[in-house]
Amino acid sequence: MKINLLEREFIYHGSTLADPNPTFSIEEVRSFYAAQFPELTNAAITGPETVGDRLRYTFERAIGSKG
């Protein structure tokens, strides 16, 4: 029996974001990238979805209006 560890990848707005640290929780990854993409602060996280040898998580922006 062989055990393969699946790498994580994160998708946001059509772009693939690398896993900044495999020990981070999904929420910590979102916080890490929120410095670059402030709208991720309120983004929903879907996944994981297995795609080949990777686990894919998707950040989805919250839809709504201010006011």
SERO-4910 file (N, C-alpha, C, O; in steps of 0.05 Angstrom, whole numbers):
BEGIN
 pado doro    nc1    nc2    nc3   cac1   cac2   cac3    cc1    cc2    cc3    oc1    oc2    oc3
  Met    A     17    -23      0      0      0      0     18     25      0     38     26     15
  Lys    A     11     44    -17     26     69    -19      8     92    -11    -15     94    -21
  Ile    A     17    110      6      2    133     14     13    158      1     37    163      3
  Asn    A     -4    172    -14      4    197    -27     -8    220    -12    -32    220     -7
  Leu    A      8    240     -6     -2    264      6    -10    283    -16      5    288    -35
  Leu    A    -34    293    -15    -44    311    -35    -37    340    -28    -41    349     -6
  Glu    A    -27    354    -48    -21    382    -44    -46    398    -46    -65    391    -60
  Arg    A    -47    421    -32    -71    438    -33    -65    461    -53    -43    470    -57
  Glu    A    -87    469    -67    -85    493    -83   -111    509    -78   -132    498    -71
  Phe    A   -108    535    -82   -130    553    -76   -137    569   -101   -119    579   -114
  Ile    A   -163    571   -107   -171    585   -130   -186    610   -121   -204    609   -104
  Tyr    A   -179    633   -133   -194    657   -128   -195    674   -153   -175    680   -165
  His    A   -219    680   -161   -224    697   -184   -209    687   -209   -198    703   -224
  Gly    A   -209    660   -213   -197    648   -236   -167    644   -234   -155    633   -253
  Ser    A   -155    653   -213   -126    649   -209   -120    628   -188   -135    624   -169
  Thr    A    -98    613   -193    -90    593   -174    -70    605   -155    -50    617   -163
  Leu    A    -75    602   -129    -58    612   -109    -43    589    -96    -56    568    -89
  Ala    A    -17    591    -92     -1    570    -80     -8    568    -50    -17    587    -38
  Asp    A     -3    545    -39     -7    540    -11     17    553      4     39    544      1
  Pro    A     11    574     20     34    589     32     48    572     54     71    576     59
  Asn    A     33    554     66     45    537     88     26    514     92      3    517    100
  Pro    A     35    489     87     18    466     89      7    461    117    -12    447    121
  Thr    A     19    474    137      9    470    165    -13    490    171    -26    487    192
  Phe    A    -18    510    154    -39    530    159    -66    516    156    -70    499    139
  Ser    A    -85    525    172   -113    517    167   -123    532    143   -110    551    134
  Ile    A   -146    524    133   -158    538    110   -164    567    117   -160    585    100
  Glu    A   -173    572    141   -179    599    149   -153    616    151   -154    640    145
  Glu    A   -132    603    160   -106    618    161    -96    625    133    -83    646    129
  Val    A   -100    607    114    -93    613     86   -109    637     76    -98    654     63
  Arg    A   -135    637     82   -152    659     73   -142    685     86   -140    705     72
  Ser    A   -135    685    111   -124    709    125    -98    717    112    -93    741    109
  Phe    A    -81    698    105    -55    704     93    -59    719     67    -46    739     62
  Tyr    A    -77    709     50    -82    722     24    -99    747     26   -101    762      7
  Ala    A   -113    751     48   -130    775     52   -113    801     52   -123    822     46
  Ala    A    -87    799     58    -70    822     57    -66    831     28    -64    855     23
  Gln    A    -67    812     10    -64    819    -19    -91    824    -32    -94    840    -50
  Phe    A   -112    809    -23   -139    811    -34   -158    816    -10   -169    797      0
  Pro    A   -162    841     -2   -178    847     21   -207    835     20   -218    830     41
  Glu    A   -218    832     -4   -245    821     -6   -247    792      3   -269    781      7
  Leu    A   -224    778      7   -224    751     17   -233    749     46   -240    728     56
  Thr    A   -231    771     60   -239    771     89   -267    760     93   -271    746    112
  Asn    A   -285    766     75   -313    756     77   -319    734     57   -342    727     54
  Ala    A   -299    723     44   -304    703     23   -312    676     35   -302    669     57
  Ala    A   -329    662     21   -336    635     29   -315    616     18   -303    622     -3
  Ile    A   -311    594     31   -291    574     22   -307    549     15   -322    538     32
  Thr    A   -303    539    -10   -315    514    -18   -293    494    -23   -271    501    -31
  Gly    A   -300    469    -19   -280    447    -24   -275    433      2   -286    439     23
  Pro    A   -257    414      0   -239    409    -22   -251    391    -43   -269    375    -39
  Glu    A   -241    395    -67   -248    379    -91   -222    367   -100   -202    380   -103
  Thr    A   -222    341   -104   -198    327   -113   -195    330   -143   -213    323   -158
  Val    A   -173    342   -151   -167    346   -179   -139    335   -184   -119    348   -177
  Gly    A   -138    312   -197   -112    299   -201   -100    292   -174   -111    277   -159
  Asp    A    -76    303   -169    -62    297   -144    -63    321   -125    -45    325   -108
  Arg    A    -84    338   -128    -86    362   -111   -114    363    -99   -134    353   -110
  Leu    A   -115    377    -76   -140    384    -64   -145    413    -70   -129    430    -63
  Arg    A   -167    419    -84   -173    446    -93   -194    459    -75   -216    448    -71
  Tyr    A   -187    482    -64   -206    498    -48   -211    523    -65   -194    534    -78
  Thr    A   -236    533    -63   -243    557    -79   -253    578    -59   -270    573    -42
  Phe    A   -242    602    -63   -252    625    -48   -273    639    -65   -267    647    -88
  Glu    A   -296    643    -54   -318    656    -69   -325    682    -55   -332    682    -31
  Arg    A   -325    704    -70   -332    730    -59   -361    730    -50   -378    719    -63
  Ala    A   -366    744    -28   -393    748    -19   -407    767    -38   -396    788    -46
  Ile    A   -431    761    -45   -447    778    -64   -466    794    -48   -481    784    -31
  Gly    A   -467    819    -53   -485    837    -39   -477    866    -44   -458    871    -59
  Ser    A   -492    883    -33   -486    912    -37   -484    926    -10   -497    917     10
  Lys    A   -469    947     -9   -467    963     15   -489    983     16   -500    991     -5
  Gly    A   -496    991     40   -514   1013     40   -537   1008     58   -555   1026     60
***
